[in-house]
Amino acid sequence: MDTLSRRDFLKTSALTAAAAFAGARAHGANERIRVGVMGLRNRGHQVAEVMNASGRFDIATFCDCDSAMYGVAMQKMGKGLPKEPVFVQDFRKMLDDRDIDAVVVAVPDHWHALATVMALDAGKHVYVEKPASYNIHDGKAMVAAQARHPELTVQVGTQQRSGAHFQEARDFVKGGGLGKVGFARTWITHNRGVIKPVPDAAPPDTMDYEMWVGPAPFRPHNEAMTHYNWHFVKNFGTGEMGNWGAHWIDIARWTLDLDLPTAVMGMGGTHVVRDAKETPDTQTALYQFPELTVLWEQRIWTGFKLNGEGSGVEFGGDKGSIVLSRGGWTFFPRDGQPVKHKGTPIEPPHVANFADSIQGLAKPAAPMDEGHKTAAMCHLANIAVEVGRKLDFDPAAQAIVGDPDAAALMARENRAPWPQFTV
């Protein structure tokens, strides 16, 4: 297996810097955007499918540390592509390609920051999956990189913001439909099943495992922690809190124009399903804002639905409440009958907004700074569970106050030869 040397890293980084010096190409309203997709098993090829169907993107390059995933992606969408994409295992080759305009970052959480920062520095627009970051320090570095490159677009994959019915519900709340809002409840309840523990084993011949681990501390290869299962491995993922919390906490923040909380309480653990997952199967977080409380509830071992929905957000005000999900939203007035509104698509308009932003026709619906703050709330909940106590937080400084042990969990050093972030 090929491994990355510091010399190789510096060599390819120099090429990437040269590509960045060329700058991002300007795009006309009718010009197709050439895209490279990093990470192919799930979200990568799903986003690529939507981009391809929009008629506004050319899927030029596929990238994955496991070359077997190229076959998976092509089986899913190959017939719909006008031209077969080039395949690379090292994403830096994609960044060095001056014909690539934008990059989809759909890889494990621990790679989000480095891939996004390097893509921006290479002059590429970025669509990065949620949660935006692996930790709060990484998120700050991503925001700083976006600030260095204001000519480039970053769209975070919190696509619910682009759904028309989500926008309608937000307008209803902001227009005073609920009166004074004092509470928001967010949740996910579904059955993740069992991830069977297995012994460590050599990675498949198709996989560059050294690259897959990348900036994270090294752990031996294990089938129970790669591909989708990485979500629930602390070294690489942020658990269901980062996976689904990033969607619903984002809608709470966006709807109510929230910044960051002043205090966070979190409880949880492995209470029901004891398997290879390292992150909580049951988790609750409570966020305090000056005039509002936000609640997160998570149970990934049950099909029971809260408010009739497996996931969603409830807003409570003195005139009534609404329950908002991907299936639609319902207004429950204090006096009177519920009023239901149907759901609308979320993926196509989010991708269209990304294209519009690149072409100077709109601003991103889920910009980097917003994605960072939503992810930070997820990270704070995980830290609160880890240390087992309430966290006081300074929203302006974006720092945990008076708890150095908890504050230390806001960051992690990147493994050599990958560079460190300075913010």
PADRENSE-653341 format. One line per field, with one value per residue (C-alpha): residue number from 1; residue in one letter; x, y, z. Coordinates in nm, 3 decimals. Each point is the difference from the previous one (the first is absolute). Layout:
REM residues N
k: c(NUM, ...)
r: c(A, ...)
x: c(X, ...)
y: c(Y, ...)
z: c(Z, ...)
This chain:
REM residues 423
k: c(1, 2, 3, 4, 5, 6, 7, 8, 9, 10, 11, 12, 13, 14, 15, 16, 17, 18, 19, 20, 21, 22, 23, 24, 25, 26, 27, 28, 29, 30, 31, 32, 33, 34, 35, 36, 37, 38, 39, 40, 41, 42, 43, 44, 45, 46, 47, 48, 49, 50, 51, 52, 53, 54, 55, 56, 57, 58, 59, 60, 61, 62, 63, 64, 65, 66, 67, 68, 69, 70, 71, 72, 73, 74, 75, 76, 77, 78, 79, 80, 81, 82, 83, 84, 85, 86, 87, 88, 89, 90, 91, 92, 93, 94, 95, 96, 97, 98, 99, 100, 101, 102, 103, 104, 105, 106, 107, 108, 109, 110, 111, 112, 113, 114, 115, 116, 117, 118, 119, 120, 121, 122, 123, 124, 125, 126, 127, 128, 129, 130, 131, 132, 133, 134, 135, 136, 137, 138, 139, 140, 141, 142, 143, 144, 145, 146, 147, 148, 149, 150, 151, 152, 153, 154, 155, 156, 157, 158, 159, 160, 161, 162, 163, 164, 165, 166, 167, 168, 169, 170, 171, 172, 173, 174, 175, 176, 177, 178, 179, 180, 181, 182, 183, 184, 185, 186, 187, 188, 189, 190, 191, 192, 193, 194, 195, 196, 197, 198, 199, 200, 201, 202, 203, 204, 205, 206, 207, 208, 209, 210, 211, 212, 213, 214, 215, 216, 217, 218, 219, 220, 221, 222, 223, 224, 225, 226, 227, 228, 229, 230, 231, 232, 233, 234, 235, 236, 237, 238, 239, 240, 241, 242, 243, 244, 245, 246, 247, 248, 249, 250, 251, 252, 253, 254, 255, 256, 257, 258, 259, 260, 261, 262, 263, 264, 265, 266, 267, 268, 269, 270, 271, 272, 273, 274, 275, 276, 277, 278, 279, 280, 281, 282, 283, 284, 285, 286, 287, 288, 289, 290, 291, 292, 293, 294, 295, 296, 297, 298, 299, 300, 301, 302, 303, 304, 305, 306, 307, 308, 309, 310, 311, 312, 313, 314, 315, 316, 317, 318, 319, 320, 321, 322, 323, 324, 325, 326, 327, 328, 329, 330, 331, 332, 333, 334, 335, 336, 337, 338, 339, 340, 341, 342, 343, 344, 345, 346, 347, 348, 349, 350, 351, 352, 353, 354, 355, 356, 357, 358, 359, 360, 361, 362, 363, 364, 365, 366, 367, 368, 369, 370, 371, 372, 373, 374, 375, 376, 377, 378, 379, 380, 381, 382, 383, 384, 385, 386, 387, 388, 389, 390, 391, 392, 393, 394, 395, 396, 397, 398, 399, 400, 401, 402, 403, 404, 405, 406, 407, 408, 409, 410, 411, 412, 413, 414, 415, 416, 417, 418, 419, 420, 421, 422, 423)
r: c(M, D, T, L, S, R, R, D, F, L, K, T, S, A, L, T, A, A, A, A, F, A, G, A, R, A, H, G, A, N, E, R, I, R, V, G, V, M, G, L, R, N, R, G, H, Q, V, A, E, V, M, N, A, S, G, R, F, D, I, A, T, F, C, D, C, D, S, A, M, Y, G, V, A, M, Q, K, M, G, K, G, L, P, K, E, P, V, F, V, Q, D, F, R, K, M, L, D, D, R, D, I, D, A, V, V, V, A, V, P, D, H, W, H, A, L, A, T, V, M, A, L, D, A, G, K, H, V, Y, V, E, K, P, A, S, Y, N, I, H, D, G, K, A, M, V, A, A, Q, A, R, H, P, E, L, T, V, Q, V, G, T, Q, Q, R, S, G, A, H, F, Q, E, A, R, D, F, V, K, G, G, G, L, G, K, V, G, F, A, R, T, W, I, T, H, N, R, G, V, I, K, P, V, P, D, A, A, P, P, D, T, M, D, Y, E, M, W, V, G, P, A, P, F, R, P, H, N, E, A, M, T, H, Y, N, W, H, F, V, K, N, F, G, T, G, E, M, G, N, W, G, A, H, W, I, D, I, A, R, W, T, L, D, L, D, L, P, T, A, V, M, G, M, G, G, T, H, V, V, R, D, A, K, E, T, P, D, T, Q, T, A, L, Y, Q, F, P, E, L, T, V, L, W, E, Q, R, I, W, T, G, F, K, L, N, G, E, G, S, G, V, E, F, G, G, D, K, G, S, I, V, L, S, R, G, G, W, T, F, F, P, R, D, G, Q, P, V, K, H, K, G, T, P, I, E, P, P, H, V, A, N, F, A, D, S, I, Q, G, L, A, K, P, A, A, P, M, D, E, G, H, K, T, A, A, M, C, H, L, A, N, I, A, V, E, V, G, R, K, L, D, F, D, P, A, A, Q, A, I, V, G, D, P, D, A, A, A, L, M, A, R, E, N, R, A, P, W, P, Q, F, T, V)
x: c(0.000, 0.128, 0.038, 0.030, 0.343, 0.064, 0.190, -0.302, -0.228, 0.214, 0.034, -0.373, -0.071, 0.227, -0.195, -0.323, 0.136, 0.089, -0.354, -0.135, 0.216, -0.189, -0.318, -0.357, -0.153, -0.294, -0.318, -0.273, -0.361, -0.011, 0.342, 0.018, 0.205, 0.262, -0.007, 0.225, -0.167, 0.198, -0.159, -0.229, -0.177, -0.306, -0.037, 0.263, -0.176, -0.340, 0.098, 0.168, -0.324, -0.194, 0.268, 0.004, -0.381, -0.004, 0.179, 0.225, 0.296, 0.241, 0.120, 0.363, 0.186, -0.083, 0.232, -0.001, 0.267, -0.164, 0.002, -0.283, -0.231, 0.044, -0.192, -0.269, -0.045, -0.001, -0.255, -0.226, 0.029, 0.233, -0.274, -0.116, 0.339, 0.077, 0.369, 0.178, 0.185, 0.373, 0.082, 0.273, 0.076, 0.195, -0.223, 0.298, 0.020, -0.356, 0.093, 0.293, -0.234, -0.061, -0.306, -0.181, -0.214, -0.161, 0.049, -0.255, 0.144, -0.201, 0.257, 0.014, -0.029, 0.369, 0.089, -0.251, 0.217, 0.326, -0.167, -0.205, 0.291, 0.229, -0.271, -0.059, 0.373, 0.009, -0.264, -0.295, -0.356, -0.108, -0.315, 0.082, -0.222, -0.132, 0.109, 0.229, 0.286, 0.136, 0.062, -0.039, 0.363, -0.030, -0.316, 0.177, 0.275, -0.261, -0.163, 0.342, 0.072, -0.330, 0.085, 0.331, -0.190, -0.318, -0.016, -0.071, -0.324, -0.032, -0.333, -0.049, -0.221, -0.278, -0.239, -0.319, 0.060, -0.076, -0.334, -0.295, -0.209, 0.286, 0.020, -0.378, 0.007, 0.289, -0.188, -0.305, 0.200, 0.195, -0.324, -0.143, -0.221, 0.103, 0.028, 0.289, 0.202, 0.161, 0.083, 0.123, 0.021, 0.207, 0.029, 0.082, -0.153, 0.071, 0.160, 0.364, 0.027, 0.306, 0.358, 0.164, 0.346, 0.272, 0.377, 0.238, 0.110, 0.204, -0.184, -0.113, 0.249, -0.226, 0.036, 0.271, -0.061, 0.280, -0.176, -0.339, 0.126, 0.165, 0.031, -0.162, 0.202, 0.084, -0.214, 0.035, -0.250, -0.327, -0.303, -0.229, 0.134, 0.034, -0.246, -0.327, 0.090, 0.263, -0.282, -0.004, 0.378, 0.132, 0.332, -0.171, -0.362, -0.222, -0.277, -0.367, 0.029, 0.213, -0.174, -0.365, 0.035, 0.174, -0.321, -0.257, 0.203, 0.083, -0.370, -0.056, 0.289, -0.102, -0.370, 0.060, 0.313, 0.205, 0.374, 0.166, -0.121, 0.127, -0.022, -0.034, -0.103, 0.028, -0.072, 0.012, 0.186, -0.035, -0.318, -0.169, 0.209, 0.348, 0.190, 0.294, -0.138, 0.210, -0.237, -0.326, -0.308, -0.199, 0.078, -0.164, 0.135, -0.137, 0.118, -0.059, -0.044, -0.087, -0.377, -0.032, 0.072, 0.080, -0.023, 0.150, -0.121, 0.155, -0.089, 0.141, -0.149, -0.374, -0.260, -0.210, -0.080, -0.021, -0.287, -0.064, 0.341, 0.323, 0.195, -0.086, -0.029, -0.281, -0.025, -0.214, -0.137, -0.277, -0.232, 0.058, 0.256, 0.118, 0.154, 0.232, 0.149, 0.108, -0.354, -0.152, -0.106, -0.305, -0.116, -0.174, -0.170, -0.091, -0.362, -0.117, 0.085, 0.346, 0.095, 0.218, 0.243, 0.162, 0.371, 0.212, 0.331, 0.319, 0.295, -0.059, -0.054, 0.307, 0.218, -0.160, 0.081, 0.363, 0.015, -0.169, 0.251, 0.297, -0.143, -0.061, -0.379, -0.065, 0.160, 0.043, -0.294, 0.237, 0.322, 0.317, -0.045, -0.352, 0.107, 0.282, -0.230, -0.249, 0.279, 0.142, -0.328, 0.024, 0.361, -0.091, -0.268, 0.251, 0.256, -0.260, -0.070, 0.372, 0.082, -0.333, -0.076, -0.156, 0.207, 0.004, 0.069, 0.103, -0.172, 0.214, 0.331, -0.141, 0.164, -0.093, 0.044, 0.151, 0.052, 0.342, -0.056, -0.318, 0.159, 0.282, -0.258, -0.081, 0.311, 0.225, 0.341, 0.023, 0.219, 0.322, 0.064, -0.326, 0.026, -0.138, -0.265, 0.084, -0.300)
y: c(0.000, 0.345, 0.235, 0.377, 0.140, 0.356, 0.052, -0.122, 0.224, 0.308, -0.079, -0.032, 0.296, 0.213, -0.107, 0.084, 0.343, 0.057, -0.092, 0.244, 0.278, -0.038, 0.097, -0.116, 0.032, 0.235, -0.178, 0.126, -0.082, -0.261, -0.157, -0.348, -0.042, -0.276, -0.198, -0.246, -0.226, -0.115, -0.301, -0.225, -0.259, 0.195, 0.375, 0.059, -0.183, 0.117, 0.367, -0.069, -0.154, 0.315, 0.222, -0.202, 0.004, 0.379, 0.046, 0.265, -0.217, -0.235, -0.281, -0.007, -0.194, -0.263, -0.043, -0.260, -0.165, -0.334, -0.053, -0.254, 0.293, 0.121, -0.306, 0.066, 0.358, -0.093, -0.275, 0.255, 0.280, -0.096, -0.033, 0.353, 0.160, 0.141, -0.081, -0.242, 0.190, -0.032, -0.195, 0.088, -0.131, 0.307, 0.309, 0.230, -0.107, 0.126, 0.332, 0.036, -0.023, 0.358, -0.112, -0.098, 0.289, -0.149, -0.290, -0.207, -0.104, -0.306, -0.185, -0.092, 0.292, 0.000, 0.095, 0.284, 0.288, -0.092, -0.085, 0.321, 0.227, -0.157, 0.023, 0.369, 0.068, -0.176, 0.237, -0.242, 0.061, -0.254, -0.194, -0.162, -0.252, 0.050, 0.025, 0.265, -0.096, -0.271, 0.244, 0.369, 0.091, -0.159, 0.200, 0.325, -0.088, -0.061, 0.338, 0.167, -0.170, 0.120, 0.354, -0.024, -0.090, 0.210, -0.053, -0.370, -0.162, -0.251, -0.176, -0.228, -0.304, 0.104, -0.012, 0.045, 0.377, -0.011, -0.181, 0.228, -0.134, 0.057, 0.358, 0.040, -0.126, 0.233, 0.296, -0.095, -0.004, 0.317, 0.172, -0.051, -0.300, -0.163, 0.322, 0.001, -0.320, -0.135, -0.359, -0.218, -0.379, -0.195, -0.377, -0.321, -0.336, -0.295, -0.342, -0.009, -0.374, -0.184, 0.046, -0.330, 0.029, -0.169, -0.033, 0.244, -0.121, 0.114, 0.245, -0.123, 0.031, 0.264, 0.235, 0.255, -0.021, 0.240, 0.269, -0.098, 0.057, 0.321, 0.265, -0.215, -0.199, -0.337, -0.301, -0.341, -0.079, -0.155, -0.067, 0.109, 0.355, 0.073, 0.111, 0.112, -0.139, 0.270, 0.231, -0.188, -0.025, 0.290, 0.015, 0.080, 0.103, 0.204, -0.253, 0.045, 0.339, 0.124, -0.209, 0.099, 0.264, 0.213, 0.000, 0.083, 0.226, 0.190, 0.054, 0.120, 0.247, 0.119, 0.041, 0.192, 0.191, -0.153, 0.044, -0.227, -0.097, 0.132, -0.339, -0.365, -0.307, -0.347, -0.352, -0.333, -0.319, -0.354, -0.097, -0.257, -0.137, -0.112, -0.059, 0.151, 0.354, 0.228, 0.297, 0.026, -0.189, 0.223, 0.369, 0.318, 0.353, 0.324, 0.334, 0.326, 0.326, 0.339, -0.041, -0.352, -0.365, -0.255, -0.374, -0.292, -0.359, -0.306, -0.369, -0.218, -0.331, 0.061, 0.064, 0.212, 0.341, 0.324, 0.222, -0.262, 0.057, -0.198, 0.325, 0.367, 0.319, 0.141, 0.373, 0.115, 0.352, 0.173, -0.020, -0.368, -0.245, -0.145, -0.338, 0.011, -0.300, -0.099, -0.115, 0.345, 0.218, 0.031, 0.302, -0.077, 0.326, 0.052, 0.014, -0.176, -0.296, -0.095, 0.133, -0.231, 0.093, -0.250, -0.064, 0.105, -0.117, 0.106, -0.142, 0.152, 0.357, -0.022, -0.108, 0.270, 0.259, -0.120, 0.054, 0.339, 0.105, -0.104, 0.197, 0.310, -0.028, -0.068, -0.048, -0.353, -0.123, -0.176, 0.206, -0.111, 0.214, -0.131, -0.359, 0.047, 0.135, -0.281, -0.258, 0.174, -0.057, -0.370, -0.012, 0.176, -0.260, -0.280, 0.170, 0.043, -0.374, -0.079, 0.206, -0.058, 0.357, 0.326, 0.222, 0.379, 0.144, 0.343, 0.044, 0.300, -0.173, -0.339, -0.151, -0.218, 0.205, -0.115, -0.365, -0.064, -0.376, 0.053, 0.281, -0.234, -0.216, 0.285, -0.085, -0.285, 0.006, -0.130, -0.306, 0.053, 0.074, 0.195, 0.367, 0.149, 0.270, 0.334, 0.224)
z: c(0.000, -0.085, 0.295, 0.015, 0.072, 0.110, -0.327, -0.201, 0.203, -0.055, -0.370, -0.058, 0.226, -0.218, -0.305, 0.178, 0.090, -0.365, -0.098, 0.255, -0.140, -0.328, 0.186, -0.041, -0.345, -0.043, -0.104, -0.227, 0.078, -0.277, 0.058, 0.152, 0.315, -0.001, 0.324, 0.178, 0.256, 0.305, 0.173, -0.204, 0.212, 0.117, 0.000, -0.265, -0.279, 0.128, -0.026, -0.334, -0.131, 0.088, -0.150, -0.321, -0.025, 0.038, -0.333, 0.154, 0.098, -0.176, 0.228, -0.111, 0.271, 0.261, 0.299, 0.275, 0.215, -0.086, -0.375, 0.039, 0.073, -0.358, -0.114, 0.261, -0.119, -0.369, 0.062, 0.170, -0.252, -0.286, -0.262, 0.070, -0.053, -0.346, 0.052, 0.233, 0.275, 0.054, 0.319, 0.252, 0.349, 0.115, 0.018, -0.046, -0.364, -0.037, 0.160, -0.238, -0.301, -0.114, -0.196, 0.322, 0.123, 0.310, 0.239, 0.191, 0.339, 0.101, 0.209, 0.373, 0.241, 0.094, -0.359, -0.048, 0.117, -0.169, -0.331, 0.004, 0.093, -0.260, -0.266, 0.071, -0.004, -0.338, -0.136, 0.009, 0.111, 0.263, 0.085, 0.336, 0.171, 0.350, 0.270, -0.142, 0.230, 0.228, 0.288, 0.080, -0.075, -0.345, -0.061, 0.085, -0.248, -0.269, 0.068, -0.017, -0.334, -0.140, 0.115, -0.188, -0.316, -0.012, -0.376, 0.060, 0.112, 0.283, 0.037, 0.302, -0.059, 0.235, -0.293, 0.199, -0.011, -0.373, 0.028, -0.077, 0.288, 0.244, -0.124, 0.033, 0.359, 0.080, -0.148, 0.206, 0.324, -0.081, -0.099, 0.349, -0.072, 0.328, 0.198, 0.246, -0.051, 0.315, -0.087, -0.285, 0.009, -0.253, -0.028, -0.183, 0.093, -0.226, 0.001, -0.107, 0.052, 0.128, -0.118, 0.086, 0.158, -0.206, 0.047, -0.165, -0.342, -0.296, -0.226, -0.341, -0.286, -0.155, 0.297, 0.079, 0.373, 0.092, -0.203, 0.144, 0.357, -0.120, 0.273, 0.272, 0.255, -0.154, 0.082, -0.163, -0.272, 0.116, -0.218, 0.285, -0.018, -0.371, -0.266, 0.161, 0.344, 0.052, 0.114, 0.331, 0.055, 0.208, -0.184, -0.331, 0.058, 0.229, 0.064, -0.073, 0.169, -0.288, -0.261, 0.058, 0.269, -0.261, -0.206, 0.268, 0.225, -0.318, -0.072, 0.357, -0.028, -0.347, 0.078, 0.322, -0.111, 0.281, 0.035, 0.259, 0.349, 0.332, 0.171, -0.102, 0.197, -0.146, 0.117, -0.176, -0.065, -0.127, 0.179, -0.224, -0.288, 0.102, -0.321, -0.189, 0.022, 0.221, 0.001, 0.200, -0.110, 0.237, 0.039, 0.123, -0.021, 0.142, -0.139, 0.183, -0.192, 0.156, -0.053, -0.134, 0.076, -0.273, 0.065, -0.195, 0.048, -0.160, 0.015, -0.277, 0.112, -0.043, -0.266, 0.235, -0.147, 0.196, -0.115, -0.266, -0.160, 0.016, -0.012, 0.004, 0.199, 0.212, 0.070, 0.291, 0.042, 0.193, -0.304, -0.072, -0.132, -0.328, -0.077, -0.300, -0.180, -0.349, -0.060, 0.063, 0.291, 0.220, 0.198, 0.330, 0.111, 0.365, -0.108, -0.313, -0.220, -0.130, -0.343, -0.211, -0.278, -0.237, -0.036, -0.296, -0.155, 0.175, -0.197, -0.348, 0.123, 0.226, -0.292, -0.218, 0.266, 0.000, -0.377, 0.029, 0.266, -0.214, -0.293, 0.212, -0.015, 0.371, 0.338, 0.140, 0.205, 0.241, 0.009, 0.176, 0.309, 0.057, -0.055, 0.249, 0.271, -0.044, 0.015, 0.308, 0.184, -0.082, 0.120, 0.326, 0.069, -0.055, 0.224, 0.276, -0.012, -0.003, 0.311, 0.173, 0.101, -0.110, -0.228, 0.014, -0.343, -0.127, -0.340, -0.100, 0.072, -0.102, 0.306, 0.297, 0.316, 0.330, -0.096, -0.157, -0.029, -0.200, -0.202, -0.102, -0.180, -0.240, -0.205, -0.109, -0.166, -0.354, -0.049, -0.196, -0.281, -0.014, 0.104, 0.319, 0.001, 0.157, 0.067)
